[in-house]
């Protein structure tokens, strides 16, 4: 699948669904061109939605080490208690 196909699919997701898509990739050590493209599309969608993802990455990369949560509609955090602060 190409980048624009992934982007179209991710664009149609709610914020919570997008976070869930990210979380499904946590702990996945497999790698390939399609997966790399998909992860880049997730990163791009975070940027487009103007999420604060500074806890998990920067403008050039993301860390898929830990699951994330959406806090205050725009902040992505690794804190487990973020769910209770929405």
N, C-alpha and C positions, 0 to 999 in steps of 0.2 A: 504494500500500500504506500502511496506517496504522501508527502507532508500535507498537501492541501486536502487530501481525503481525510486524514486524521484531524486536521483543523476544523473541517466542516462538521465532523462527528462530535468533537469536543465542544464546539460553539453551541450546539443544541442542548448541552447538559446544564442542569442547575448547578449552582455553586457546590452544593453538597455532593452531587453526583460526580463533579469534577474532582473533589477531594477524595472521594471513594476510588476513583480511577487511579489517582496517585497512590493511594494506600495499597491497592492491589499489586503494585510494583515493588513495594518494600519487601526486602528479603529475597527478591528474585535475582539470582546471580547469572542467569542466562543472558547472552548478549548476541546481537545480530543487527544487521542494517535496519530491518523493519522496527525492531524494538527501540533502537537509537532514535529513529525518526519519530516514533510515537512519543517517547519521553521528551524530545525537543518540542513537539506539538503541545504537550502538557505545559511545559515551561512557557512557551509563547502565549498560551491561553491565560496563564497566571498574570503575565505582563499586560495583556489586553484588558483583563478585568481589574487591573491596578491593585492586585493583592499585594500586601506586605509579606513577602516570603523570605525576609532577611534571616530568619532563624534556620532556614534550610538551604539557602543558596544566595547567589548573586546574579548579576545580569548575564553571566556566561555559563553557569552550571547550577544544578540542584543536587542535594544529597537525598538518596533514597534509603537511608539507614533506619529512619524511624517514621512511624505513622504520624500524620498531621491531623489537626483539627482546625475548623474555622471558628474564629473568635471575633465578635463584633463585626461580622459581615465582610471584613476586608483583611483581617490579620490571620495568617497561617502560623500555627504554633505546634510545637511537639508536646506541650504540656497536656497530660491526661485530663486535668480538671478544666480545660478550656470549654468543654461541652456544657458545663454548668454555668458559664458566664456569657452565653449567647444573647 
